Each structure stands twice: as structure tokens, then as C-alpha cells.
Amino acid sequence: MSLGQELAPHLPFLRRYARALTGSQAHGDAYVRAALEAIVAAPGDFPRDVDARLGLYRTFQRIWASANADGDAGAAAGGDRELIAQARLAQVTPLSRQALLLTAMEGFTSEDAAYLIDVSPAEVDELVAGALAEIERQTRAEVLIIEDEPIIAMDLETIVRDLGHGVTGVAVTRDEAVAQALAQRPGLVLADIQLADDSSGIDAVKDILAEFPVPVIFITAFPERLLTGERPEPTFLITKPFQRSTVKAAIAQALFFDSATVPA
């Protein structure tokens, strides 16, 4: 199997990580492209003493670090959000955010994350705890949950409330979601892709964003279908079945950048 074939299954998830790290599809995808170009230019430099996924993320981390990307991450969002993100980034160390996303969202162990960001496993655990505490301190919101599976909706509501946020409501269809959003504007939307009446959570979010801006996190069992890099896609995406820590990390990052992104 060629190196390209080994790396291909992991690219959608590297895009997810890069987008969450930067708060932007375009900005995150640009760093993924740079990492791939570096691999193509010097395949002999690709880490072969670890599995392909670790080697891919390691290459990305090197590109990110060499470009001093954390200093630019807020700029990807633009406008007032740039100032918000830059102010928050000043208070949350770059390594803390990377450790949080690598473990909570990407599912790396503390040992693997330590390899990726060049610290010890114990330091990774400390960085994750510090990042969650600081980001959650800075961000509070009222959340609209768009989810037609009752058990999942209840779990999401519990997670949201445990983080100190409120819940404006739980909607199970496109029309219901739009009506609830207009009745009580949320500060964040958690949206499943497929809803009860065969309507689309993506369409519901488009309708909501046509009325007012709000950060959005999509939830799907098939993230690779929405992370191709070929069209406007979600910046923040949770994979079903999800871990509570993944939801917490995604909420923290979405509110951190306060950006609304929806696929076309």
C-alpha cells in the first residue's frame, strides 16, 4: 500500500482538527494542504516509526508550529470575531488548545498527544484541564439542540447544562428548529444532520443563519461525507456515537471563536 493510500482515510479527520484549531474551514484546510505538500516534497522525511495517522498529524503539527499559526488563528474568522479570538487566545496557551483537541476531539491518548506536541503525557493532562477551565470560564451561552433521537437529545442537554450553559429548547424537525430559534435566539446551535420528518438539520441551520448569525456544531454518524474539502463545510463537527469530552471540546471551541459556518 502506498503512503497516499495509508493517509487518505485520515484526511477528513485532520481537516476537522485543523478547522477546530483555526476556527475556519479555509484557514484550517490551507494548513492541511501545506502538510500534504510537505509530505509529497519530501516523502523520506515522513515519520515511519509510528502509524500513518500519527505521522500525518505529526507533520501537520510541524507545519503549524513553523508558521506560528496560533498567532494567526483569530484572523481566519475576520471582523469583530478576530479581536474576540485573539483576546481569548492570549489567555489560553496554544499547547493547551492543541492538547484539548487532540485528546478530546481526535481521540488520541495522552501519550500520542505528547508525541505530537513534544511534551510529556502528564503535561498533556495538565494542559487539557487548564484549557477546558479557561475556555469555559470565558464562554457562556443559551443553546438550541436540534436532534430527533430522544436519548441523544437528553444526553446533549445534560452535557450542555453541566458546562454551565442554558438550553433554549430541543427541536426534532426543520420547521420546529427555525420556530424555536426565532422565538428565543440561541447563542449556539447543536444540530443533527438527519431529522425526524426526513428534513435536514443543515437546511434548518441555513434558515436560522439567514435570520441572524450564531455558531453551529453539526452532529453526524458520517463525518467523512462532510469533510471532503470540496465545498463550504462545517467548521465544527461531532461524530456519532460521541464521547462527552468530545462535545465539551467542540462547544468550547465553537464559542471560543464564535463563528457560524454551514455547508452549501
Backbone as CSV, one residue per row, in Angstrom:
resi,resn,N_x,N_y,N_z,CA_x,CA_y,CA_z,C_x,C_y,C_z
1,MET,0.841,-1.193,0.000,0.000,0.000,0.000,0.882,1.251,0.000
2,SER,0.566,2.206,-0.865,1.354,3.435,-0.941,1.082,4.326,0.261
3,LEU,1.979,5.285,0.485,1.800,6.215,1.597,0.516,7.010,1.417
4,GLY,0.229,7.415,0.177,-1.002,8.159,-0.078,-2.238,7.372,0.305
5,GLN,-2.235,6.072,-0.004,-3.367,5.223,0.355,-3.482,5.061,1.855
6,GLU,-2.370,5.014,2.565,-2.387,4.911,4.016,-2.957,6.175,4.659
7,LEU,-2.649,7.323,4.072,-3.048,8.596,4.679,-4.478,8.989,4.338
8,ALA,-4.993,8.556,3.193,-6.298,9.012,2.706,-7.429,8.879,3.719
9,PRO,-7.574,7.750,4.448,-8.700,7.636,5.389,-8.636,8.623,6.553
10,HIS,-7.451,9.161,6.809,-7.282,10.037,7.966,-7.439,11.517,7.623
11,LEU,-7.484,11.852,6.335,-7.533,13.258,5.941,-8.795,13.990,6.400
12,PRO,-9.999,13.375,6.309,-11.185,14.106,6.790,-11.072,14.513,8.255
13,PHE,-10.439,13.669,9.047,-10.354,13.955,10.472,-9.244,14.955,10.779
14,LEU,-8.191,14.964,9.957,-7.189,16.016,10.101,-7.804,17.357,9.733
15,ARG,-8.672,17.384,8.712,-9.365,18.629,8.368,-10.216,19.104,9.542
16,ARG,-10.916,18.166,10.186,-11.738,18.532,11.342,-10.876,19.179,12.426
17,TYR,-9.747,18.560,12.727,-8.846,19.093,13.744,-8.339,20.473,13.360
18,ALA,-7.894,20.620,12.105,-7.337,21.891,11.651,-8.387,22.992,11.692
19,ARG,-9.617,22.670,11.310,-10.681,23.676,11.311,-11.043,24.088,12.728
20,ALA,-11.103,23.125,13.634,-11.406,23.464,15.024,-10.283,24.289,15.643
21,LEU,-9.048,23.988,15.255,-7.903,24.704,15.793,-7.878,26.153,15.323
22,THR,-8.264,26.384,14.062,-8.214,27.732,13.496,-9.549,28.470,13.575
23,GLY,-10.660,27.724,13.716,-11.984,28.336,13.701,-12.471,28.665,12.305
24,SER,-11.860,28.052,11.272,-12.204,28.394,9.893,-11.946,27.204,8.981
25,GLN,-12.898,26.929,8.069,-12.678,25.882,7.076,-11.505,26.240,6.170
26,ALA,-11.523,27.444,5.623,-10.497,27.834,4.656,-9.104,27.850,5.287
27,HIS,-9.019,28.432,6.474,-7.725,28.550,7.134,-7.199,27.172,7.528
28,GLY,-8.087,26.340,8.105,-7.666,25.001,8.501,-7.248,24.156,7.313
29,ASP,-8.039,24.190,6.243,-7.720,23.394,5.061,-6.397,23.835,4.425
30,ALA,-6.082,25.121,4.535,-4.822,25.604,3.969,-3.629,24.953,4.670
31,TYR,-3.724,24.769,5.980,-2.625,24.133,6.707,-2.563,22.642,6.427
32,VAL,-3.710,22.011,6.193,-3.704,20.601,5.788,-3.016,20.454,4.429
33,ARG,-3.360,21.346,3.497,-2.713,21.296,2.181,-1.205,21.474,2.306
34,ALA,-0.789,22.394,3.165,0.643,22.632,3.353,1.331,21.384,3.904
35,ALA,0.667,20.690,4.811,1.238,19.463,5.361,1.367,18.395,4.282
36,LEU,0.338,18.256,3.450,0.386,17.266,2.378,1.457,17.614,1.347
37,GLU,1.592,18.903,1.061,2.627,19.325,0.114,4.022,19.024,0.666
38,ALA,4.181,19.168,1.965,5.475,18.864,2.584,5.776,17.373,2.488
39,ILE,4.745,16.543,2.639,4.936,15.093,2.535,5.312,14.706,1.106
40,VAL,4.619,15.294,0.130,4.899,14.996,-1.272,6.314,15.454,-1.654
41,ALA,6.704,16.619,-1.140,8.017,17.180,-1.479,9.161,16.365,-0.872
42,ALA,8.926,15.795,0.310,9.997,15.046,0.990,9.419,13.808,1.672
43,PRO,9.003,12.819,0.892,8.391,11.623,1.494,9.331,10.885,2.440
44,GLY,10.625,11.024,2.223,11.580,10.364,3.100,11.590,10.930,4.509
45,ASP,11.076,12.154,4.668,11.042,12.776,5.993,9.801,12.377,6.798
46,PHE,8.866,11.677,6.145,7.640,11.296,6.853,7.973,10.285,7.944
47,PRO,7.448,10.488,9.160,7.757,9.569,10.266,7.246,8.156,9.973
48,ARG,8.141,7.199,9.843,7.751,5.824,9.549,7.879,4.921,10.775
49,ASP,8.321,5.500,11.903,8.453,4.706,13.115,7.167,4.691,13.929
50,VAL,6.117,5.353,13.409,4.806,5.371,14.058,3.770,5.052,12.986
51,ASP,2.499,4.848,13.399,1.483,4.540,12.397,1.191,5.771,11.537
52,ALA,0.524,5.532,10.410,0.328,6.586,9.411,-0.433,7.778,9.974
53,ARG,-1.446,7.523,10.811,-2.243,8.619,11.363,-1.384,9.520,12.241
54,LEU,-0.594,8.916,13.124,0.281,9.715,13.975,1.288,10.495,13.146
55,GLY,1.834,9.848,12.130,2.796,10.534,11.272,2.186,11.710,10.542
56,LEU,0.935,11.551,10.093,0.243,12.640,9.392,0.020,13.832,10.323
57,TYR,-0.482,13.568,11.515,-0.729,14.659,12.459,0.586,15.285,12.915
58,ARG,1.619,14.473,13.040,2.929,15.000,13.427,3.439,15.979,12.366
59,THR,3.268,15.616,11.108,3.678,16.505,10.023,2.878,17.802,10.066
60,PHE,1.561,17.671,10.282,0.729,18.869,10.387,1.205,19.749,11.538
61,GLN,1.480,19.153,12.688,1.917,19.935,13.853,3.195,20.707,13.555
62,ARG,4.083,20.098,12.803,5.331,20.788,12.455,5.059,21.993,11.559
63,ILE,4.167,21.818,10.592,3.798,22.935,9.722,3.152,24.045,10.529
64,TRP,2.226,23.658,11.408,1.510,24.619,12.253,2.486,25.408,13.113
65,ALA,3.406,24.699,13.760,4.359,25.357,14.649,5.301,26.270,13.871
66,SER,5.779,25.815,12.714,6.735,26.611,11.952,6.103,27.880,11.400
67,ALA,4.778,27.849,11.175,4.083,29.025,10.654,3.591,29.938,11.775
68,ASN,3.868,29.549,13.034,3.386,30.338,14.170,1.890,30.552,14.049
69,ALA,1.143,29.464,13.682,-0.275,29.575,13.336,-1.137,30.069,14.458
70,ASP,-0.808,29.758,15.708,-1.687,30.177,16.791,-1.792,31.681,16.905
71,GLY,-0.735,32.374,16.465,-0.829,33.825,16.491,-1.761,34.371,15.437
72,ASP,-2.054,33.536,14.392,-2.884,33.999,13.295,-4.293,33.429,13.327
73,ALA,-4.574,32.505,14.241,-5.820,31.755,14.180,-7.046,32.647,14.208
74,GLY,-7.006,33.680,15.017,-8.171,34.555,15.091,-8.433,35.298,13.808
75,ALA,-7.381,35.534,13.023,-7.553,36.286,11.796,-8.404,35.561,10.783
76,ALA,-8.486,34.246,10.910,-9.277,33.485,9.944,-10.750,33.800,10.054
77,ALA,-11.201,34.178,11.236,-12.627,34.408,11.436,-13.056,35.751,10.869
78,GLY,-12.202,36.757,11.024,-12.497,38.059,10.423,-13.330,38.949,11.309
79,GLY,-13.245,40.267,11.038,-14.100,41.242,11.707,-13.948,41.255,13.211
80,ASP,-15.101,41.471,13.907,-15.079,41.528,15.358,-14.639,40.197,15.959
81,ARG,-14.959,39.083,15.298,-14.575,37.780,15.835,-13.058,37.654,15.908
82,GLU,-12.336,38.331,14.997,-10.873,38.300,15.037,-10.374,38.843,16.362
83,LEU,-10.929,39.978,16.772,-10.491,40.587,18.020,-10.862,39.710,19.210
84,ILE,-12.071,39.121,19.171,-12.511,38.245,20.260,-11.580,37.051,20.378
85,ALA,-11.329,36.379,19.245,-10.490,35.185,19.264,-9.069,35.508,19.705
86,GLN,-8.516,36.628,19.205,-7.155,36.983,19.581,-7.056,37.283,21.073
87,ALA,-8.067,37.945,21.628,-8.051,38.238,23.055,-8.118,36.956,23.880
88,ARG,-8.947,36.017,23.430,-9.070,34.754,24.159,-7.824,33.899,23.995
89,LEU,-7.253,33.901,22.778,-6.039,33.137,22.548,-4.892,33.618,23.428
90,ALA,-4.903,34.894,23.744,-3.856,35.445,24.592,-3.907,34.853,25.992
91,GLN,-5.096,34.373,26.394,-5.271,33.836,27.731,-5.206,32.312,27.777
92,VAL,-5.365,31.659,26.641,-5.293,30.203,26.583,-4.083,29.830,25.752
93,THR,-3.127,29.130,26.357,-1.889,28.850,25.651,-2.134,27.959,24.440
94,PRO,-1.353,28.149,23.362,-1.532,27.336,22.157,-1.467,25.837,22.425
95,LEU,-0.493,25.401,23.234,-0.359,23.975,23.502,-1.569,23.422,24.253
96,SER,-2.175,24.245,25.113,-3.359,23.789,25.849,-4.492,23.479,24.891
97,ARG,-4.722,24.338,23.923,-5.806,24.128,22.965,-5.520,22.924,22.077
98,GLN,-4.261,22.781,21.655,-3.914,21.624,20.833,-4.080,20.322,21.612
99,ALA,-3.644,20.311,22.862,-3.782,19.109,23.685,-5.244,18.747,23.875
100,LEU,-6.082,19.761,24.089,-7.515,19.534,24.273,-8.132,18.908,23.028
101,LEU,-7.871,19.483,21.873,-8.482,18.986,20.641,-7.940,17.615,20.242
102,LEU,-6.649,17.405,20.420,-6.064,16.121,20.036,-6.615,14.972,20.870
103,THR,-6.857,15.223,22.148,-7.348,14.149,23.016,-8.865,14.052,23.008
104,ALA,-9.548,15.167,23.220,-11.000,15.138,23.378,-11.739,14.990,22.063
105,MET,-11.247,15.620,21.003,-11.950,15.553,19.724,-11.389,14.473,18.811
106,GLU,-10.064,14.375,18.717,-9.448,13.427,17.796,-9.204,12.058,18.421
107,GLY,-9.343,11.935,19.725,-9.272,10.629,20.369,-7.881,10.069,20.580
108,PHE,-6.853,10.908,20.479,-5.508,10.439,20.771,-5.328,10.228,22.268
109,THR,-4.514,9.265,22.627,-4.171,9.087,24.030,-3.257,10.227,24.474
110,SER,-3.091,10.358,25.777,-2.168,11.379,26.290,-0.759,11.128,25.776
111,GLU,-0.394,9.855,25.645,0.942,9.514,25.159,1.118,9.940,23.703
112,ASP,0.107,9.672,22.883,0.198,10.058,21.474,0.203,11.579,21.324
113,ALA,-0.666,12.253,22.077,-0.698,13.716,22.019,0.629,14.304,22.473
114,ALA,1.244,13.671,23.468,2.543,14.135,23.949,3.582,14.057,22.828
115,TYR,3.544,12.973,22.060,4.446,12.826,20.909,4.191,13.911,19.874
116,LEU,2.930,14.237,19.657,2.576,15.191,18.607,2.981,16.615,18.956
117,ILE,2.903,16.985,20.236,3.204,18.374,20.597,4.474,18.508,21.433
118,ASP,5.238,17.411,21.535,6.558,17.437,22.183,6.522,17.831,23.649
119,VAL,5.630,17.201,24.403,5.622,17.361,25.857,5.438,15.974,26.473
120,SER,5.407,15.894,27.797,5.197,14.608,28.458,3.703,14.308,28.566
121,PRO,3.312,13.031,28.720,1.897,12.694,28.910,1.269,13.406,30.101
122,ALA,2.022,13.548,31.182,1.492,14.245,32.359,1.216,15.707,32.038
123,GLU,2.071,16.312,31.234,1.862,17.703,30.836,0.627,17.830,29.950
124,VAL,0.380,16.826,29.095,-0.824,16.841,28.264,-2.069,16.911,29.134
125,ASP,-2.133,16.076,30.162,-3.290,16.063,31.056,-3.482,17.416,31.739
126,GLU,-2.384,18.021,32.150,-2.465,19.340,32.779,-2.921,20.395,31.785
127,LEU,-2.420,20.321,30.562,-2.796,21.288,29.531,-4.280,21.182,29.195
128,VAL,-4.795,19.964,29.090,-6.210,19.763,28.769,-7.087,20.345,29.869
129,ALA,-6.765,20.053,31.108,-7.553,20.563,32.229,-7.536,22.088,32.254
130,GLY,-6.372,22.662,32.009,-6.262,24.112,32.010,-7.028,24.763,30.880
131,ALA,-6.988,24.150,29.698,-7.698,24.708,28.545,-9.198,24.695,28.762
132,LEU,-9.732,23.576,29.235,-11.176,23.489,29.481,-11.629,24.506,30.516
133,ALA,-10.867,24.618,31.584,-11.245,25.544,32.649,-11.259,26.983,32.162
134,GLU,-10.251,27.368,31.388,-10.149,28.751,30.932,-11.180,29.076,29.870
135,ILE,-11.345,28.180,28.894,-12.299,28.445,27.823,-13.719,28.476,28.356
136,GLU,-14.055,27.535,29.231,-15.403,27.505,29.791,-15.670,28.738,30.652
137,ARG,-14.631,29.251,31.297,-14.797,30.459,32.105,-15.150,31.656,31.225
138,GLN,-14.605,31.671,30.009,-14.794,32.808,29.123,-16.094,32.759,28.331
139,THR,-16.697,31.590,28.211,-17.819,31.424,27.290,-19.034,30.821,27.975
140,ARG,-20.160,31.523,27.891,-21.439,31.024,28.388,-22.484,31.329,27.323
141,ALA,-23.415,30.402,27.108,-24.393,30.613,26.042,-25.690,29.874,26.336
142,GLU,-26.753,30.307,25.640,-28.015,29.579,25.607,-27.996,28.738,24.328
143,VAL,-28.279,27.454,24.443,-28.059,26.515,23.350,-29.374,25.921,22.841
144,LEU,-29.539,25.930,21.514,-30.648,25.230,20.874,-30.135,23.881,20.383
145,ILE,-30.822,22.801,20.766,-30.452,21.453,20.349,-31.442,20.979,19.282
146,ILE,-30.928,20.612,18.114,-31.752,20.089,17.027,-31.395,18.613,16.878
147,GLU,-32.211,17.745,17.436,-31.900,16.312,17.493,-33.188,15.525,17.661
148,ASP,-33.429,14.538,16.775,-34.692,13.809,16.807,-34.631,12.509,17.605
149,GLU,-33.447,12.107,18.075,-33.344,10.906,18.900,-33.394,11.323,20.366
150,PRO,-34.468,10.946,21.106,-34.681,11.441,22.473,-33.516,11.182,23.421
151,ILE,-32.924,9.995,23.366,-31.838,9.671,24.290,-30.628,10.562,24.021
152,ILE,-30.306,10.747,22.740,-29.172,11.600,22.388,-29.461,13.042,22.778
153,ALA,-30.684,13.495,22.532,-31.049,14.867,22.892,-30.918,15.092,24.394
154,MET,-31.359,14.114,25.183,-31.246,14.222,26.642,-29.791,14.265,27.075
155,ASP,-28.962,13.440,26.445,-27.541,13.412,26.778,-26.893,14.753,26.454
156,LEU,-27.217,15.291,25.275,-26.667,16.595,24.893,-27.114,17.687,25.857
157,GLU,-28.382,17.652,26.238,-28.895,18.663,27.162,-28.172,18.588,28.497
158,THR,-27.919,17.371,28.979,-27.200,17.210,30.242,-25.790,17.761,30.147
159,ILE,-25.109,17.448,29.050,-23.746,17.943,28.857,-23.727,19.467,28.821
160,VAL,-24.654,20.033,28.070,-24.721,21.496,27.939,-24.938,22.152,29.297
161,ARG,-25.867,21.626,30.065,-26.158,22.221,31.376,-25.003,21.999,32.359
162,ASP,-24.362,20.835,32.274,-23.217,20.569,33.148,-22.075,21.541,32.887
163,LEU,-21.991,22.047,31.660,-20.952,23.018,31.310,-21.309,24.433,31.755
164,GLY,-22.506,24.589,32.295,-22.909,25.904,32.768,-23.706,26.710,31.777
165,HIS,-24.066,26.107,30.641,-24.875,26.795,29.638,-26.358,26.501,29.873
166,GLY,-27.213,27.289,29.247,-28.638,27.038,29.285,-29.096,26.373,28.003
167,VAL,-30.328,25.870,27.996,-30.907,25.240,26.810,-32.204,25.959,26.465
168,THR,-32.275,26.523,25.274,-33.486,27.241,24.868,-34.591,26.277,24.467
169,GLY,-34.205,25.076,24.000,-35.202,24.093,23.601,-34.567,22.955,22.827
170,VAL,-35.365,21.907,22.580,-34.940,20.765,21.778,-35.932,20.625,20.626
171,ALA,-35.449,20.726,19.389,-36.294,20.630,18.206,-35.996,19.331,17.469
172,VAL,-37.038,18.742,16.847,-36.843,17.465,16.162,-37.073,17.556,14.651
173,THR,-37.540,18.710,14.173,-37.733,18.906,12.733,-37.165,20.261,12.324
174,ARG,-37.032,20.456,11.027,-36.523,21.722,10.486,-37.419,22.884,10.892
175,ASP,-38.727,22.751,10.663,-39.649,23.846,10.963,-39.662,24.177,12.445
176,GLU,-39.624,23.141,13.259,-39.633,23.353,14.711,-38.359,24.058,15.148
177,ALA,-37.246,23.678,14.565,-35.961,24.294,14.915,-35.955,25.780,14.587
178,VAL,-36.433,26.119,13.405,-36.458,27.523,12.979,-37.392,28.320,13.879
179,ALA,-38.560,27.762,14.178,-39.526,28.465,15.020,-38.951,28.721,16.415
180,GLN,-38.294,27.713,16.985,-37.712,27.884,18.317,-36.581,28.902,18.296
181,ALA,-35.776,28.878,17.241,-34.663,29.820,17.149,-35.154,31.254,17.054
182,LEU,-36.215,31.482,16.302,-36.749,32.827,16.156,-37.463,33.292,17.418
183,ALA,-38.052,32.348,18.146,-38.760,32.704,19.378,-37.799,33.087,20.487
184,GLN,-36.660,32.395,20.553,-35.666,32.690,21.587,-34.283,32.456,20.988
185,ARG,-33.663,33.521,20.565,-32.397,33.404,19.849,-31.321,32.726,20.697
186,PRO,-30.793,31.593,20.232,-29.729,30.915,20.982,-28.373,31.545,20.712
187,GLY,-27.430,31.262,21.592,-26.061,31.702,21.380,-25.209,30.619,20.747
188,LEU,-25.803,29.412,20.599,-25.118,28.280,19.982,-26.171,27.282,19.534
189,VAL,-25.917,26.610,18.405,-26.814,25.569,17.908,-26.053,24.259,17.788
190,LEU,-26.623,23.185,18.363,-26.132,21.825,18.158,-27.128,21.131,17.240
191,ALA,-26.713,20.724,16.044,-27.666,20.238,15.057,-27.289,18.882,14.486
192,ASP,-28.218,17.927,14.607,-28.076,16.657,13.901,-28.278,16.915,12.404
193,ILE,-27.733,16.056,11.562,-27.862,16.227,10.115,-29.215,15.731,9.612
194,GLN,-29.628,14.547,10.074,-30.876,13.942,9.624,-31.933,14.042,10.713
195,LEU,-33.108,14.628,10.402,-34.137,14.863,11.413,-35.340,13.937,11.233
196,ALA,-36.273,14.031,12.171,-37.360,13.061,12.301,-38.234,12.954,11.065
197,ASP,-38.574,14.062,10.427,-39.503,14.037,9.284,-38.749,13.977,7.955
198,ASP,-37.519,13.445,7.994,-36.645,13.372,6.818,-36.192,14.744,6.337
199,SER,-36.419,15.764,7.159,-35.867,17.080,6.833,-34.400,17.111,7.252
200,SER,-33.708,18.164,6.865,-32.270,18.244,7.074,-31.915,19.267,8.149
201,GLY,-31.039,18.861,9.054,-30.534,19.798,10.030,-29.712,20.891,9.380
202,ILE,-29.062,20.550,8.265,-28.301,21.555,7.524,-29.234,22.645,7.001
203,ASP,-30.371,22.236,6.453,-31.330,23.220,5.950,-31.913,24.056,7.088
204,ALA,-32.156,23.424,8.218,-32.663,24.167,9.375,-31.673,25.243,9.789
205,VAL,-30.413,24.885,9.819,-29.380,25.847,10.211,-29.264,26.963,9.176
206,LYS,-29.357,26.625,7.896,-29.325,27.663,6.862,-30.450,28.673,7.074
207,ASP,-31.644,28.153,7.385,-32.777,29.049,7.628,-32.518,29.955,8.826
208,ILE,-31.934,29.394,9.869,-31.644,30.173,11.079,-30.585,31.234,10.789
209,LEU,-29.518,30.841,10.075,-28.442,31.779,9.775,-28.886,32.889,8.830
210,ALA,-29.948,32.631,8.079,-30.489,33.679,7.213,-31.138,34.786,8.030
211,GLU,-31.501,34.459,9.267,-32.142,35.434,10.151,-31.154,36.139,11.076
212,PHE,-30.170,35.403,11.579,-29.168,36.001,12.475,-27.964,35.070,12.575
213,PRO,-26.783,35.620,12.860,-25.580,34.793,12.969,-25.537,34.065,14.306
214,VAL,-25.053,32.826,14.300,-24.909,32.046,15.524,-23.913,30.922,15.248
215,PRO,-23.026,30.612,16.180,-22.107,29.483,15.972,-22.869,28.163,15.961
216,VAL,-22.398,27.221,15.142,-23.106,25.957,14.928,-22.136,24.793,15.047
217,ILE,-22.592,23.719,15.690,-21.867,22.451,15.719,-22.787,21.393,15.123
218,PHE,-22.329,20.701,14.081,-23.127,19.642,13.480,-22.765,18.285,14.079
219,ILE,-23.749,17.396,14.090,-23.574,16.055,14.632,-23.969,15.054,13.550
220,THR,-23.107,14.079,13.265,-23.403,13.120,12.203,-22.656,11.817,12.442
221,ALA,-23.217,10.730,11.942,-22.542,9.433,12.008,-21.552,9.255,10.863
222,PHE,-21.577,10.167,9.888,-20.728,10.032,8.706,-19.959,11.329,8.441
223,PRO,-19.021,11.682,9.310,-18.310,12.964,9.157,-17.507,13.067,7.877
224,GLU,-16.995,11.930,7.376,-16.165,11.992,6.175,-16.937,12.521,4.973
225,ARG,-18.280,12.410,5.010,-19.089,12.916,3.897,-19.159,14.439,3.894
226,LEU,-18.874,15.041,5.043,-18.943,16.497,5.144,-17.562,17.134,5.300
227,LEU,-16.511,16.343,5.144,-15.162,16.863,5.343,-14.274,16.530,4.149
228,THR,-14.776,16.786,2.967,-14.029,16.479,1.747,-13.120,17.603,1.313
229,GLY,-13.395,18.819,1.792,-12.617,19.983,1.359,-13.018,20.511,0.008
230,GLU,-14.135,20.002,-0.551,-14.524,20.363,-1.909,-15.602,21.435,-1.970
231,ARG,-16.208,21.807,-0.839,-17.275,22.807,-0.846,-17.367,23.399,0.553
232,PRO,-18.161,24.469,0.750,-18.309,25.004,2.104,-18.845,23.929,3.047
233,GLU,-18.167,23.728,4.155,-18.490,22.644,5.067,-18.427,23.142,6.509
234,PRO,-18.924,22.333,7.445,-18.915,22.772,8.848,-17.505,22.949,9.386
235,THR,-17.322,23.976,10.182,-16.070,24.136,10.898,-16.029,23.198,12.087
236,PHE,-17.171,23.032,12.757,-17.234,22.211,13.962,-18.175,21.031,13.731
237,LEU,-17.649,19.829,13.949,-18.388,18.620,13.616,-18.115,17.549,14.665
238,ILE,-19.183,16.932,15.182,-19.086,15.850,16.158,-19.528,14.556,15.496
239,THR,-18.794,13.500,15.754,-19.109,12.201,15.174,-19.946,11.368,16.134
240,LYS,-21.029,10.756,15.617,-21.799,9.785,16.386,-21.188,8.400,16.222
241,PRO,-21.168,7.590,17.295,-21.509,7.936,18.681,-20.402,8.805,19.267
242,PHE,-20.772,9.758,20.102,-19.796,10.707,20.609,-19.485,10.464,22.079
243,GLN,-18.327,10.947,22.487,-17.937,10.962,23.892,-18.311,12.316,24.478
244,ARG,-18.632,12.340,25.754,-18.985,13.605,26.404,-17.843,14.613,26.285
245,SER,-16.616,14.122,26.390,-15.470,15.027,26.302,-15.369,15.665,24.919
246,THR,-15.788,14.923,23.878,-15.761,15.472,22.522,-16.747,16.618,22.388
247,VAL,-17.953,16.441,22.925,-18.967,17.501,22.877,-18.484,18.730,23.643
248,LYS,-17.906,18.512,24.803,-17.403,19.626,25.604,-16.334,20.405,24.852
249,ALA,-15.417,19.677,24.219,-14.342,20.343,23.478,-14.894,21.128,22.295
250,ALA,-15.851,20.545,21.576,-16.424,21.231,20.412,-17.172,22.487,20.828
251,ILE,-17.962,22.402,21.901,-18.697,23.570,22.388,-17.722,24.667,22.799
252,ALA,-16.678,24.271,23.517,-15.692,25.258,23.957,-15.051,25.966,22.773
253,GLN,-14.692,25.211,21.739,-14.037,25.814,20.585,-14.993,26.675,19.764
254,ALA,-16.229,26.201,19.578,-17.202,26.970,18.790,-17.484,28.312,19.448
255,LEU,-17.664,28.305,20.753,-17.930,29.552,21.459,-16.667,30.402,21.563
256,PHE,-15.531,29.744,21.584,-14.246,30.446,21.645,-14.087,31.355,20.425
257,PHE,-14.391,30.826,19.248,-14.272,31.603,18.023,-15.549,32.338,17.674
258,ASP,-16.690,31.860,18.216,-17.985,32.499,17.951,-18.200,32.723,16.466
259,SER,-18.052,31.626,15.682,-18.216,31.729,14.233,-19.316,30.811,13.761
260,ALA,-20.087,31.230,12.764,-21.172,30.421,12.209,-20.787,29.933,10.825
261,THR,-20.763,28.613,10.647,-20.399,28.041,9.365,-21.390,26.950,9.007
262,VAL,-21.862,26.931,7.775,-22.823,25.926,7.352,-22.492,25.505,5.930
263,PRO,-22.543,24.192,5.641,-22.242,23.753,4.284,-23.318,24.168,3.298
264,ALA,-22.905,24.344,2.048,-23.852,24.728,0.997,-24.688,23.539,0.568
